[in-house]
């Protein structure tokens, strides 16, 4: 059996997990920012994929708009 190696640097895995399941991304953001999960209200992913400007460059992904304790955060 072949073992598949995935890391947090794998863009496709990141997109599958966090764009298709935004609640997982919301939990990660709360943890990384030291926020209570419940303090995050509206949570929206904008521009989930922006093509690179040149061939061989990386894509830019995941602009997040959210509210934390009623304050808008971009």
PDB file of N, CA, C, O and CB in Angstrom:
ATOM      1  N   UNK A   1       0.833  -1.168   0.000  1.00  0.00           N
ATOM      2  CA  UNK A   1       0.000   0.000   0.000  1.00  0.00           C
ATOM      3  C   UNK A   1       0.890   1.247   0.000  1.00  0.00           C
ATOM      4  O   UNK A   1       1.866   1.321   0.747  1.00  0.00           O
ATOM      5  CB  UNK A   1      -0.954  -0.011   1.211  1.00  0.00           C
ATOM      6  N   UNK A   2       0.549   2.212  -0.832  1.00  0.00           N
ATOM      7  CA  UNK A   2       1.300   3.453  -0.921  1.00  0.00           C
ATOM      8  C   UNK A   2       0.786   4.446   0.115  1.00  0.00           C
ATOM      9  O   UNK A   2      -0.420   4.669   0.224  1.00  0.00           O
ATOM     10  CB  UNK A   2       1.203   4.049  -2.339  1.00  0.00           C
ATOM     11  N   UNK A   3       1.698   5.035   0.870  1.00  0.00           N
ATOM     12  CA  UNK A   3       1.331   6.031   1.867  1.00  0.00           C
ATOM     13  C   UNK A   3       1.432   7.414   1.231  1.00  0.00           C
ATOM     14  O   UNK A   3       2.470   7.768   0.671  1.00  0.00           O
ATOM     15  CB  UNK A   3       2.241   5.927   3.130  1.00  0.00           C
ATOM     16  N   UNK A   4       0.355   8.195   1.317  1.00  0.00           N
ATOM     17  CA  UNK A   4       0.350   9.542   0.775  1.00  0.00           C
ATOM     18  C   UNK A   4       0.856  10.504   1.837  1.00  0.00           C
ATOM     19  O   UNK A   4       0.428  10.447   2.990  1.00  0.00           O
ATOM     20  CB  UNK A   4      -1.063   9.944   0.292  1.00  0.00           C
ATOM     21  N   UNK A   5       1.757  11.379   1.452  1.00  0.00           N
ATOM     22  CA  UNK A   5       2.318  12.364   2.370  1.00  0.00           C
ATOM     23  C   UNK A   5       1.668  13.719   2.125  1.00  0.00           C
ATOM     24  O   UNK A   5       1.746  14.259   1.022  1.00  0.00           O
ATOM     25  CB  UNK A   5       3.853  12.459   2.208  1.00  0.00           C
ATOM     26  N   UNK A   6       1.037  14.259   3.136  1.00  0.00           N
ATOM     27  CA  UNK A   6       0.449  15.587   3.055  1.00  0.00           C
ATOM     28  C   UNK A   6       1.057  16.455   4.136  1.00  0.00           C
ATOM     29  O   UNK A   6       1.314  15.991   5.246  1.00  0.00           O
ATOM     30  CB  UNK A   6      -1.090  15.529   3.193  1.00  0.00           C
ATOM     31  N   UNK A   7       1.284  17.707   3.814  1.00  0.00           N
ATOM     32  CA  UNK A   7       1.773  18.661   4.800  1.00  0.00           C
ATOM     33  C   UNK A   7       0.863  19.874   4.781  1.00  0.00           C
ATOM     34  O   UNK A   7       0.027  20.019   3.889  1.00  0.00           O
ATOM     35  CB  UNK A   7       3.250  19.065   4.521  1.00  0.00           C
ATOM     36  N   UNK A   8       1.025  20.737   5.757  1.00  0.00           N
ATOM     37  CA  UNK A   8       0.209  21.955   5.797  1.00  0.00           C
ATOM     38  C   UNK A   8       0.573  22.907   4.664  1.00  0.00           C
ATOM     39  O   UNK A   8      -0.126  23.895   4.439  1.00  0.00           O
ATOM     40  CB  UNK A   8       0.377  22.663   7.144  1.00  0.00           C
ATOM     41  N   UNK A   9       1.657  22.622   3.950  1.00  0.00           N
ATOM     42  CA  UNK A   9       2.072  23.459   2.821  1.00  0.00           C
ATOM     43  C   UNK A   9       1.419  23.036   1.515  1.00  0.00           C
ATOM     44  O   UNK A   9       1.573  23.720   0.503  1.00  0.00           O
ATOM     45  CB  UNK A   9       3.578  23.419   2.670  1.00  0.00           C
ATOM     46  N   UNK A  10       0.697  21.927   1.514  1.00  0.00           N
ATOM     47  CA  UNK A  10       0.052  21.419   0.321  1.00  0.00           C
ATOM     48  C   UNK A  10      -1.172  22.295   0.009  1.00  0.00           C
ATOM     49  O   UNK A  10      -2.187  22.200   0.698  1.00  0.00           O
ATOM     50  CB  UNK A  10      -0.354  19.924   0.502  1.00  0.00           C
ATOM     51  N   UNK A  11      -1.082  23.141  -1.017  1.00  0.00           N
ATOM     52  CA  UNK A  11      -2.141  24.088  -1.348  1.00  0.00           C
ATOM     53  C   UNK A  11      -3.484  23.412  -1.613  1.00  0.00           C
ATOM     54  O   UNK A  11      -4.523  23.906  -1.175  1.00  0.00           O
ATOM     55  CB  UNK A  11      -1.740  24.897  -2.551  1.00  0.00           C
ATOM     56  N   UNK A  12      -3.471  22.299  -2.318  1.00  0.00           N
ATOM     57  CA  UNK A  12      -4.717  21.626  -2.661  1.00  0.00           C
ATOM     58  C   UNK A  12      -5.411  21.107  -1.402  1.00  0.00           C
ATOM     59  O   UNK A  12      -6.626  21.247  -1.263  1.00  0.00           O
ATOM     60  CB  UNK A  12      -4.452  20.471  -3.642  1.00  0.00           C
ATOM     61  N   UNK A  13      -4.659  20.520  -0.499  1.00  0.00           N
ATOM     62  CA  UNK A  13      -5.242  20.025   0.741  1.00  0.00           C
ATOM     63  C   UNK A  13      -5.808  21.187   1.551  1.00  0.00           C
ATOM     64  O   UNK A  13      -6.904  21.088   2.104  1.00  0.00           O
ATOM     65  CB  UNK A  13      -4.194  19.250   1.566  1.00  0.00           C
ATOM     66  N   UNK A  14      -5.067  22.279   1.619  1.00  0.00           N
ATOM     67  CA  UNK A  14      -5.524  23.469   2.332  1.00  0.00           C
ATOM     68  C   UNK A  14      -6.844  23.951   1.754  1.00  0.00           C
ATOM     69  O   UNK A  14      -7.777  24.249   2.500  1.00  0.00           O
ATOM     70  CB  UNK A  14      -4.468  24.586   2.262  1.00  0.00           C
ATOM     71  N   UNK A  15      -6.928  24.029   0.444  1.00  0.00           N
ATOM     72  CA  UNK A  15      -8.152  24.509  -0.199  1.00  0.00           C
ATOM     73  C   UNK A  15      -9.313  23.557   0.058  1.00  0.00           C
ATOM     74  O   UNK A  15     -10.414  23.999   0.385  1.00  0.00           O
ATOM     75  CB  UNK A  15      -7.935  24.678  -1.706  1.00  0.00           C
ATOM     76  N   UNK A  16      -9.081  22.274  -0.085  1.00  0.00           N
ATOM     77  CA  UNK A  16     -10.155  21.301   0.128  1.00  0.00           C
ATOM     78  C   UNK A  16     -10.700  21.420   1.548  1.00  0.00           C
ATOM     79  O   UNK A  16     -11.912  21.491   1.750  1.00  0.00           O
ATOM     80  CB  UNK A  16      -9.652  19.863  -0.137  1.00  0.00           C
ATOM     81  N   UNK A  17      -9.814  21.440   2.513  1.00  0.00           N
ATOM     82  CA  UNK A  17     -10.249  21.479   3.908  1.00  0.00           C
ATOM     83  C   UNK A  17     -10.905  22.791   4.289  1.00  0.00           C
ATOM     84  O   UNK A  17     -11.977  22.794   4.894  1.00  0.00           O
ATOM     85  CB  UNK A  17      -9.084  21.230   4.811  1.00  0.00           C
ATOM     86  N   UNK A  18     -10.280  23.897   3.946  1.00  0.00           N
ATOM     87  CA  UNK A  18     -10.727  25.169   4.478  1.00  0.00           C
ATOM     88  C   UNK A  18     -11.711  25.930   3.608  1.00  0.00           C
ATOM     89  O   UNK A  18     -12.509  26.699   4.144  1.00  0.00           O
ATOM     90  CB  UNK A  18      -9.568  26.011   4.719  1.00  0.00           C
ATOM     91  N   UNK A  19     -11.695  25.756   2.307  1.00  0.00           N
ATOM     92  CA  UNK A  19     -12.671  26.441   1.450  1.00  0.00           C
ATOM     93  C   UNK A  19     -13.969  25.653   1.417  1.00  0.00           C
ATOM     94  O   UNK A  19     -15.052  26.234   1.493  1.00  0.00           O
ATOM     95  CB  UNK A  19     -12.116  26.626   0.016  1.00  0.00           C
ATOM     96  N   UNK A  20     -13.869  24.339   1.303  1.00  0.00           N
ATOM     97  CA  UNK A  20     -15.076  23.522   1.274  1.00  0.00           C
ATOM     98  C   UNK A  20     -15.684  23.345   2.657  1.00  0.00           C
ATOM     99  O   UNK A  20     -16.872  23.042   2.775  1.00  0.00           O
ATOM    100  CB  UNK A  20     -14.770  22.169   0.674  1.00  0.00           C
ATOM    101  N   UNK A  21     -14.886  23.531   3.707  1.00  0.00           N
ATOM    102  CA  UNK A  21     -15.365  23.385   5.083  1.00  0.00           C
ATOM    103  C   UNK A  21     -14.936  24.614   5.884  1.00  0.00           C
ATOM    104  O   UNK A  21     -14.035  24.526   6.718  1.00  0.00           O
ATOM    105  CB  UNK A  21     -14.815  22.071   5.737  1.00  0.00           C
ATOM    106  N   UNK A  22     -15.578  25.760   5.636  1.00  0.00           N
ATOM    107  CA  UNK A  22     -15.142  27.007   6.265  1.00  0.00           C
ATOM    108  C   UNK A  22     -15.190  26.983   7.792  1.00  0.00           C
ATOM    109  O   UNK A  22     -14.485  27.758   8.439  1.00  0.00           O
ATOM    110  CB  UNK A  22     -15.988  28.134   5.767  1.00  0.00           C
ATOM    111  N   UNK A  23     -15.999  26.117   8.372  1.00  0.00           N
ATOM    112  CA  UNK A  23     -16.031  26.030   9.827  1.00  0.00           C
ATOM    113  C   UNK A  23     -14.671  25.591  10.376  1.00  0.00           C
ATOM    114  O   UNK A  23     -14.267  26.032  11.453  1.00  0.00           O
ATOM    115  CB  UNK A  23     -17.128  25.054  10.280  1.00  0.00           C
ATOM    116  N   UNK A  24     -13.966  24.729   9.646  1.00  0.00           N
ATOM    117  CA  UNK A  24     -12.618  24.325  10.069  1.00  0.00           C
ATOM    118  C   UNK A  24     -11.667  25.520  10.044  1.00  0.00           C
ATOM    119  O   UNK A  24     -10.860  25.692  10.957  1.00  0.00           O
ATOM    120  CB  UNK A  24     -12.078  23.196   9.161  1.00  0.00           C
ATOM    121  N   UNK A  25     -11.762  26.341   9.002  1.00  0.00           N
ATOM    122  CA  UNK A  25     -10.915  27.538   8.904  1.00  0.00           C
ATOM    123  C   UNK A  25     -11.253  28.522  10.016  1.00  0.00           C
ATOM    124  O   UNK A  25     -10.363  29.137  10.603  1.00  0.00           O
ATOM    125  CB  UNK A  25     -11.083  28.215   7.527  1.00  0.00           C
ATOM    126  N   UNK A  26     -12.538  28.667  10.302  1.00  0.00           N
ATOM    127  CA  UNK A  26     -12.969  29.562  11.373  1.00  0.00           C
ATOM    128  C   UNK A  26     -12.379  29.107  12.708  1.00  0.00           C
ATOM    129  O   UNK A  26     -11.936  29.935  13.504  1.00  0.00           O
ATOM    130  CB  UNK A  26     -14.514  29.613  11.453  1.00  0.00           C
ATOM    131  N   UNK A  27     -12.370  27.806  12.955  1.00  0.00           N
ATOM    132  CA  UNK A  27     -11.780  27.281  14.191  1.00  0.00           C
ATOM    133  C   UNK A  27     -10.264  27.513  14.228  1.00  0.00           C
ATOM    134  O   UNK A  27      -9.713  27.849  15.277  1.00  0.00           O
ATOM    135  CB  UNK A  27     -12.087  25.778  14.329  1.00  0.00           C
ATOM    136  N   UNK A  28      -9.597  27.335  13.091  1.00  0.00           N
ATOM    137  CA  UNK A  28      -8.155  27.572  13.023  1.00  0.00           C
ATOM    138  C   UNK A  28      -7.840  29.050  13.283  1.00  0.00           C
ATOM    139  O   UNK A  28      -6.926  29.363  14.046  1.00  0.00           O
ATOM    140  CB  UNK A  28      -7.602  27.140  11.645  1.00  0.00           C
ATOM    141  N   UNK A  29      -8.586  29.949  12.659  1.00  0.00           N
ATOM    142  CA  UNK A  29      -8.373  31.386  12.849  1.00  0.00           C
ATOM    143  C   UNK A  29      -8.572  31.753  14.321  1.00  0.00           C
ATOM    144  O   UNK A  29      -7.778  32.503  14.889  1.00  0.00           O
ATOM    145  CB  UNK A  29      -9.336  32.209  11.948  1.00  0.00           C
ATOM    146  N   UNK A  30      -9.614  31.236  14.925  1.00  0.00           N
ATOM    147  CA  UNK A  30      -9.869  31.522  16.343  1.00  0.00           C
ATOM    148  C   UNK A  30      -8.700  31.044  17.204  1.00  0.00           C
ATOM    149  O   UNK A  30      -8.263  31.757  18.107  1.00  0.00           O
ATOM    150  CB  UNK A  30     -11.185  30.849  16.808  1.00  0.00           C
ATOM    151  N   UNK A  31      -8.202  29.866  16.933  1.00  0.00           N
ATOM    152  CA  UNK A  31      -7.090  29.319  17.709  1.00  0.00           C
ATOM    153  C   UNK A  31      -5.820  30.136  17.498  1.00  0.00           C
ATOM    154  O   UNK A  31      -5.139  30.477  18.464  1.00  0.00           O
ATOM    155  CB  UNK A  31      -6.843  27.855  17.330  1.00  0.00           C
ATOM    156  N   UNK A  32      -5.494  30.451  16.249  1.00  0.00           N
ATOM    157  CA  UNK A  32      -4.272  31.196  15.960  1.00  0.00           C
ATOM    158  C   UNK A  32      -4.297  32.613  16.529  1.00  0.00           C
ATOM    159  O   UNK A  32      -3.257  33.141  16.924  1.00  0.00           O
ATOM    160  CB  UNK A  32      -4.049  31.255  14.469  1.00  0.00           C
ATOM    161  N   UNK A  33      -5.475  33.228  16.572  1.00  0.00           N
ATOM    162  CA  UNK A  33      -5.593  34.590  17.080  1.00  0.00           C
ATOM    163  C   UNK A  33      -5.906  34.642  18.569  1.00  0.00           C
ATOM    164  O   UNK A  33      -6.011  35.722  19.151  1.00  0.00           O
ATOM    165  CB  UNK A  33      -6.658  35.325  16.318  1.00  0.00           C
ATOM    166  N   UNK A  34      -6.056  33.469  19.185  1.00  0.00           N
ATOM    167  CA  UNK A  34      -6.349  33.418  20.615  1.00  0.00           C
ATOM    168  C   UNK A  34      -7.740  33.935  20.947  1.00  0.00           C
ATOM    169  O   UNK A  34      -7.950  34.528  22.005  1.00  0.00           O
ATOM    170  CB  UNK A  34      -5.322  34.213  21.378  1.00  0.00           C
ATOM    171  N   UNK A  35      -8.692  33.711  20.043  1.00  0.00           N
ATOM    172  CA  UNK A  35     -10.066  34.159  20.243  1.00  0.00           C
ATOM    173  C   UNK A  35     -10.944  32.989  20.664  1.00  0.00           C
ATOM    174  O   UNK A  35     -10.646  31.830  20.374  1.00  0.00           O
ATOM    175  CB  UNK A  35     -10.619  34.812  18.962  1.00  0.00           C
ATOM    176  N   UNK A  36     -12.031  33.316  21.353  1.00  0.00           N
ATOM    177  CA  UNK A  36     -13.039  32.286  21.594  1.00  0.00           C
ATOM    178  C   UNK A  36     -13.773  32.058  20.271  1.00  0.00           C
ATOM    179  O   UNK A  36     -14.115  33.016  19.578  1.00  0.00           O
ATOM    180  CB  UNK A  36     -14.039  32.705  22.754  1.00  0.00           C
ATOM    181  N   UNK A  37     -14.010  30.822  19.931  1.00  0.00           N
ATOM    182  CA  UNK A  37     -14.698  30.487  18.683  1.00  0.00           C
ATOM    183  C   UNK A  37     -16.039  31.206  18.609  1.00  0.00           C
ATOM    184  O   UNK A  37     -16.431  31.693  17.548  1.00  0.00           O
ATOM    185  CB  UNK A  37     -14.902  28.962  18.566  1.00  0.00           C
ATOM    186  N   UNK A  38     -16.736  31.271  19.735  1.00  0.00           N
ATOM    187  CA  UNK A  38     -18.059  31.874  19.791  1.00  0.00           C
ATOM    188  C   UNK A  38     -18.027  33.386  19.552  1.00  0.00           C
ATOM    189  O   UNK A  38     -19.051  33.977  19.211  1.00  0.00           O
ATOM    190  CB  UNK A  38     -18.694  31.581  21.129  1.00  0.00           C
ATOM    191  N   UNK A  39     -16.860  34.015  19.729  1.00  0.00           N
ATOM    192  CA  UNK A  39     -16.774  35.467  19.533  1.00  0.00           C
ATOM    193  C   UNK A  39     -16.755  35.853  18.056  1.00  0.00           C
ATOM    194  O   UNK A  39     -16.959  37.015  17.708  1.00  0.00           O
ATOM    195  CB  UNK A  39     -15.529  36.012  20.217  1.00  0.00           C
ATOM    196  N   UNK A  40     -16.507  34.867  17.190  1.00  0.00           N
ATOM    197  CA  UNK A  40     -16.499  35.131  15.745  1.00  0.00           C
ATOM    198  C   UNK A  40     -17.912  34.964  15.223  1.00  0.00           C
ATOM    199  O   UNK A  40     -18.499  33.885  15.308  1.00  0.00           O
ATOM    200  CB  UNK A  40     -15.510  34.179  14.989  1.00  0.00           C
ATOM    201  N   UNK A  41     -18.451  36.055  14.678  1.00  0.00           N
ATOM    202  CA  UNK A  41     -19.804  36.019  14.131  1.00  0.00           C
ATOM    203  C   UNK A  41     -19.760  35.674  12.657  1.00  0.00           C
ATOM    204  O   UNK A  41     -19.449  34.545  12.276  1.00  0.00           O
ATOM    205  CB  UNK A  41     -20.517  37.360  14.345  1.00  0.00           C
ATOM    206  N   UNK A  42     -20.075  36.664  11.830  1.00  0.00           N
ATOM    207  CA  UNK A  42     -20.062  36.478  10.380  1.00  0.00           C
ATOM    208  C   UNK A  42     -18.649  36.078   9.966  1.00  0.00           C
ATOM    209  O   UNK A  42     -17.669  36.650  10.444  1.00  0.00           O
ATOM    210  CB  UNK A  42     -20.525  37.780   9.629  1.00  0.00           C
ATOM    211  N   UNK A  43     -18.552  35.095   9.078  1.00  0.00           N
ATOM    212  CA  UNK A  43     -17.256  34.592   8.622  1.00  0.00           C
ATOM    213  C   UNK A  43     -17.412  34.225   7.156  1.00  0.00           C
ATOM    214  O   UNK A  43     -18.134  33.287   6.818  1.00  0.00           O
ATOM    215  CB  UNK A  43     -16.768  33.355   9.479  1.00  0.00           C
ATOM    216  N   UNK A  44     -16.735  34.964   6.287  1.00  0.00           N
ATOM    217  CA  UNK A  44     -16.898  34.761   4.849  1.00  0.00           C
ATOM    218  C   UNK A  44     -15.545  34.756   4.153  1.00  0.00           C
ATOM    219  O   UNK A  44     -14.694  35.608   4.406  1.00  0.00           O
ATOM    220  CB  UNK A  44     -17.801  35.849   4.247  1.00  0.00           C
ATOM    221  N   UNK A  45     -15.367  33.782   3.275  1.00  0.00           N
ATOM    222  CA  UNK A  45     -14.138  33.687   2.482  1.00  0.00           C
ATOM    223  C   UNK A  45     -14.379  34.414   1.165  1.00  0.00           C
ATOM    224  O   UNK A  45     -15.306  34.088   0.423  1.00  0.00           O
ATOM    225  CB  UNK A  45     -13.720  32.186   2.236  1.00  0.00           C
ATOM    226  N   UNK A  46     -13.533  35.401   0.885  1.00  0.00           N
ATOM    227  CA  UNK A  46     -13.599  36.144  -0.377  1.00  0.00           C
ATOM    228  C   UNK A  46     -12.401  35.737  -1.235  1.00  0.00           C
ATOM    229  O   UNK A  46     -11.344  35.405  -0.699  1.00  0.00           O
ATOM    230  CB  UNK A  46     -13.614  37.701  -0.127  1.00  0.00           C
ATOM    231  N   UNK A  47     -12.553  35.758  -2.530  1.00  0.00           N
ATOM    232  CA  UNK A  47     -11.464  35.444  -3.457  1.00  0.00           C
ATOM    233  C   UNK A  47     -10.729  34.166  -3.067  1.00  0.00           C
ATOM    234  O   UNK A  47      -9.531  34.207  -2.787  1.00  0.00           O
ATOM    235  CB  UNK A  47     -10.481  36.602  -3.518  1.00  0.00           C
ATOM    236  N   UNK A  48     -11.428  33.032  -3.044  1.00  0.00           N
ATOM    237  CA  UNK A  48     -10.752  31.809  -2.626  1.00  0.00           C
ATOM    238  C   UNK A  48      -9.620  31.376  -3.551  1.00  0.00           C
ATOM    239  O   UNK A  48      -8.806  30.531  -3.181  1.00  0.00           O
ATOM    240  CB  UNK A  48     -11.745  30.708  -2.525  1.00  0.00           C
ATOM    241  N   UNK A  49      -9.566  31.942  -4.733  1.00  0.00           N
ATOM    242  CA  UNK A  49      -8.464  31.597  -5.624  1.00  0.00           C
ATOM    243  C   UNK A  49      -8.197  32.740  -6.592  1.00  0.00           C
ATOM    244  O   UNK A  49      -9.066  33.098  -7.387  1.00  0.00           O
ATOM    245  CB  UNK A  49      -8.772  30.299  -6.395  1.00  0.00           C
ATOM    246  N   UNK A  50      -7.017  33.307  -6.531  1.00  0.00           N
ATOM    247  CA  UNK A  50      -6.611  34.379  -7.435  1.00  0.00           C
ATOM    248  C   UNK A  50      -5.455  33.850  -8.266  1.00  0.00           C
ATOM    249  O   UNK A  50      -4.439  33.436  -7.707  1.00  0.00           O
ATOM    250  CB  UNK A  50      -6.208  35.684  -6.652  1.00  0.00           C
ATOM    251  N   UNK A  51      -5.583  33.854  -9.581  1.00  0.00           N
ATOM    252  CA  UNK A  51      -4.506  33.308 -10.417  1.00  0.00           C
ATOM    253  C   UNK A  51      -3.213  34.098 -10.277  1.00  0.00           C
ATOM    254  O   UNK A  51      -3.245  35.299 -10.008  1.00  0.00           O
ATOM    255  CB  UNK A  51      -4.935  33.289 -11.874  1.00  0.00           C
ATOM    256  N   UNK A  52      -2.071  33.431 -10.459  1.00  0.00           N
ATOM    257  CA  UNK A  52      -0.788  34.131 -10.353  1.00  0.00           C
ATOM    258  C   UNK A  52      -0.593  35.107 -11.504  1.00  0.00           C
ATOM    259  O   UNK A  52      -1.191  34.964 -12.570  1.00  0.00           O
ATOM    260  CB  UNK A  52       0.366  33.127 -10.320  1.00  0.00           C
ATOM    261  N   UNK A  53       0.255  36.100 -11.266  1.00  0.00           N
ATOM    262  CA  UNK A  53       0.523  37.090 -12.304  1.00  0.00           C
ATOM    263  C   UNK A  53       1.458  36.551 -13.372  1.00  0.00           C
ATOM    264  O   UNK A  53       1.385  36.975 -14.526  1.00  0.00           O
ATOM    265  CB  UNK A  53       1.114  38.342 -11.691  1.00  0.00           C
ATOM    266  N   UNK A  54       2.338  35.619 -13.008  1.00  0.00           N
ATOM    267  CA  UNK A  54       3.256  35.029 -13.981  1.00  0.00           C
ATOM    268  C   UNK A  54       3.218  33.511 -13.869  1.00  0.00           C
ATOM    269  O   UNK A  54       2.871  32.964 -12.823  1.00  0.00           O
ATOM    270  CB  UNK A  54       4.697  35.553 -13.770  1.00  0.00           C
ATOM    271  N   UNK A  55       3.576  32.845 -14.946  1.00  0.00           N
ATOM    272  CA  UNK A  55       3.625  31.387 -14.943  1.00  0.00           C
ATOM    273  C   UNK A  55       4.674  30.931 -13.935  1.00  0.00           C
ATOM    274  O   UNK A  55       5.784  31.462 -13.894  1.00  0.00           O
ATOM    275  CB  UNK A  55       3.941  30.832 -16.366  1.00  0.00           C
ATOM    276  N   UNK A  56       4.316  29.958 -13.139  1.00  0.00           N
ATOM    277  CA  UNK A  56       5.234  29.435 -12.141  1.00  0.00           C
ATOM    278  C   UNK A  56       5.091  30.082 -10.772  1.00  0.00           C
ATOM    279  O   UNK A  56       5.643  29.589  -9.789  1.00  0.00           O
ATOM    280  CB  UNK A  56       6.626  29.603 -12.615  1.00  0.00           C
ATOM    281  N   UNK A  57       4.345  31.194 -10.704  1.00  0.00           N
ATOM    282  CA  UNK A  57       4.102  31.840  -9.419  1.00  0.00           C
ATOM    283  C   UNK A  57       2.980  31.117  -8.687  1.00  0.00           C
ATOM    284  O   UNK A  57       2.212  30.371  -9.293  1.00  0.00           O
ATOM    285  CB  UNK A  57       3.753  33.335  -9.609  1.00  0.00           C
ATOM    286  N   UNK A  58       2.892  31.341  -7.386  1.00  0.00           N
ATOM    287  CA  UNK A  58       1.843  30.715  -6.594  1.00  0.00           C
ATOM    288  C   UNK A  58       0.549  31.514  -6.669  1.00  0.00           C
ATOM    289  O   UNK A  58       0.550  32.716  -6.934  1.00  0.00           O
ATOM    290  CB  UNK A  58       2.288  30.569  -5.143  1.00  0.00           C
ATOM    291  N   UNK A  59      -0.550  30.814  -6.428  1.00  0.00           N
ATOM    292  CA  UNK A  59      -1.851  31.450  -6.338  1.00  0.00           C
ATOM    293  C   UNK A  59      -1.967  32.156  -4.993  1.00  0.00           C
ATOM    294  O   UNK A  59      -1.335  31.755  -4.016  1.00  0.00           O
ATOM    295  CB  UNK A  59      -2.989  30.416  -6.523  1.00  0.00           C
ATOM    296  N   UNK A  60      -2.770  33.196  -4.950  1.00  0.00           N
ATOM    297  CA  UNK A  60      -3.092  33.893  -3.704  1.00  0.00           C
ATOM    298  C   UNK A  60      -4.497  33.461  -3.313  1.00  0.00           C
ATOM    299  O   UNK A  60      -5.403  33.474  -4.146  1.00  0.00           O
ATOM    300  CB  UNK A  60      -2.988  35.469  -3.860  1.00  0.00           C
ATOM    301  N   UNK A  61      -4.683  33.087  -2.082  1.00  0.00           N
ATOM    302  CA  UNK A  61      -5.979  32.548  -1.673  1.00  0.00           C
ATOM    303  C   UNK A  61      -6.429  33.100  -0.329  1.00  0.00           C
ATOM    304  O   UNK A  61      -5.638  33.572   0.488  1.00  0.00           O
ATOM    305  CB  UNK A  61      -5.918  31.034  -1.610  1.00  0.00           C
ATOM    306  N   UNK A  62      -7.740  33.015  -0.146  1.00  0.00           N
ATOM    307  CA  UNK A  62      -8.396  33.165   1.140  1.00  0.00           C
ATOM    308  C   UNK A  62      -8.318  34.534   1.805  1.00  0.00           C
ATOM    309  O   UNK A  62      -7.651  34.702   2.826  1.00  0.00           O
ATOM    310  CB  UNK A  62      -7.844  32.198   2.040  1.00  0.00           C
ATOM    311  N   UNK A  63      -8.992  35.490   1.228  1.00  0.00           N
ATOM    312  CA  UNK A  63      -9.251  36.725   1.955  1.00  0.00           C
ATOM    313  C   UNK A  63     -10.443  36.427   2.852  1.00  0.00           C
ATOM    314  O   UNK A  63     -11.454  35.900   2.388  1.00  0.00           O
ATOM    315  CB  UNK A  63      -9.526  37.958   0.979  1.00  0.00           C
ATOM    316  N   UNK A  64     -10.333  36.758   4.123  1.00  0.00           N
ATOM    317  CA  UNK A  64     -11.392  36.441   5.073  1.00  0.00           C
ATOM    318  C   UNK A  64     -11.991  37.732   5.617  1.00  0.00           C
ATOM    319  O   UNK A  64     -11.267  38.610   6.087  1.00  0.00           O
ATOM    320  CB  UNK A  64     -10.854  35.557   6.226  1.00  0.00           C
ATOM    321  N   UNK A  65     -13.318  37.843   5.551  1.00  0.00           N
ATOM    322  CA  UNK A  65     -14.056  38.913   6.194  1.00  0.00           C
ATOM    323  C   UNK A  65     -14.825  38.275   7.340  1.00  0.00           C
ATOM    324  O   UNK A  65     -15.497  37.261   7.154  1.00  0.00           O
ATOM    325  CB  UNK A  65     -15.013  39.661   5.187  1.00  0.00           C
ATOM    326  N   UNK A  66     -14.726  38.872   8.529  1.00  0.00           N
ATOM    327  CA  UNK A  66     -15.446  38.307   9.663  1.00  0.00           C
ATOM    328  C   UNK A  66     -15.753  39.391  10.680  1.00  0.00           C
ATOM    329  O   UNK A  66     -15.207  40.492  10.621  1.00  0.00           O
ATOM    330  CB  UNK A  66     -14.638  37.177  10.314  1.00  0.00           C
ATOM    331  N   UNK A  67     -16.632  39.064  11.608  1.00  0.00           N
ATOM    332  CA  UNK A  67     -16.878  39.952  12.730  1.00  0.00           C
ATOM    333  C   UNK A  67     -16.431  39.241  13.996  1.00  0.00           C
ATOM    334  O   UNK A  67     -16.662  38.044  14.169  1.00  0.00           O
ATOM    335  CB  UNK A  67     -18.380  40.368  12.811  1.00  0.00           C
ATOM    336  N   UNK A  68     -15.785  40.001  14.885  1.00  0.00           N
ATOM    337  CA  UNK A  68     -15.348  39.478  16.179  1.00  0.00           C
ATOM    338  C   UNK A  68     -15.944  40.389  17.240  1.00  0.00           C
ATOM    339  O   UNK A  68     -15.648  41.582  17.297  1.00  0.00           O
ATOM    340  CB  UNK A  68     -13.769  39.408  16.290  1.00  0.00           C
ATOM    341  N   UNK A  69     -16.775  39.812  18.066  1.00  0.00           N
ATOM    342  CA  UNK A  69     -17.477  40.583  19.095  1.00  0.00           C
ATOM    343  C   UNK A  69     -18.133  41.826  18.506  1.00  0.00           C
ATOM    344  O   UNK A  69     -18.083  42.905  19.095  1.00  0.00           O
ATOM    345  CB  UNK A  69     -16.510  40.984  20.211  1.00  0.00           C
ATOM    346  N   UNK A  70     -18.752  41.663  17.328  1.00  0.00           N
ATOM    347  CA  UNK A  70     -19.481  42.740  16.680  1.00  0.00           C
ATOM    348  C   UNK A  70     -18.635  43.712  15.871  1.00  0.00           C
ATOM    349  O   UNK A  70     -19.179  44.615  15.236  1.00  0.00           O
ATOM    350  CB  UNK A  70     -20.210  43.489  17.693  1.00  0.00           C
ATOM    351  N   UNK A  71     -17.318  43.545  15.882  1.00  0.00           N
ATOM    352  CA  UNK A  71     -16.436  44.411  15.102  1.00  0.00           C
ATOM    353  C   UNK A  71     -16.021  43.718  13.818  1.00  0.00           C
ATOM    354  O   UNK A  71     -15.680  42.535  13.817  1.00  0.00           O
ATOM    355  CB  UNK A  71     -15.198  44.806  15.919  1.00  0.00           C
ATOM    356  N   UNK A  72     -16.053  44.476  12.713  1.00  0.00           N
ATOM    357  CA  UNK A  72     -15.678  43.918  11.412  1.00  0.00           C
ATOM    358  C   UNK A  72     -14.155  43.796  11.307  1.00  0.00           C
ATOM    359  O   UNK A  72     -13.422  44.736  11.617  1.00  0.00           O
ATOM    360  CB  UNK A  72     -16.230  44.800  10.260  1.00  0.00           C
ATOM    361  N   UNK A  73     -13.695  42.628  10.867  1.00  0.00           N
ATOM    362  CA  UNK A  73     -12.272  42.364  10.676  1.00  0.00           C
ATOM    363  C   UNK A  73     -12.082  41.842   9.258  1.00  0.00           C
ATOM    364  O   UNK A  73     -12.803  40.947   8.816  1.00  0.00           O
ATOM    365  CB  UNK A  73     -11.726  41.342  11.738  1.00  0.00           C
ATOM    366  N   UNK A  74     -11.094  42.412   8.540  1.00  0.00           N
ATOM    367  CA  UNK A  74     -10.802  41.953   7.177  1.00  0.00           C
ATOM    368  C   UNK A  74      -9.422  41.358   7.170  1.00  0.00           C
ATOM    369  O   UNK A  74      -8.952  40.901   6.128  1.00  0.00           O
ATOM    370  CB  UNK A  74     -10.912  43.109   6.138  1.00  0.00           C
TER     371      UNK A  74
END
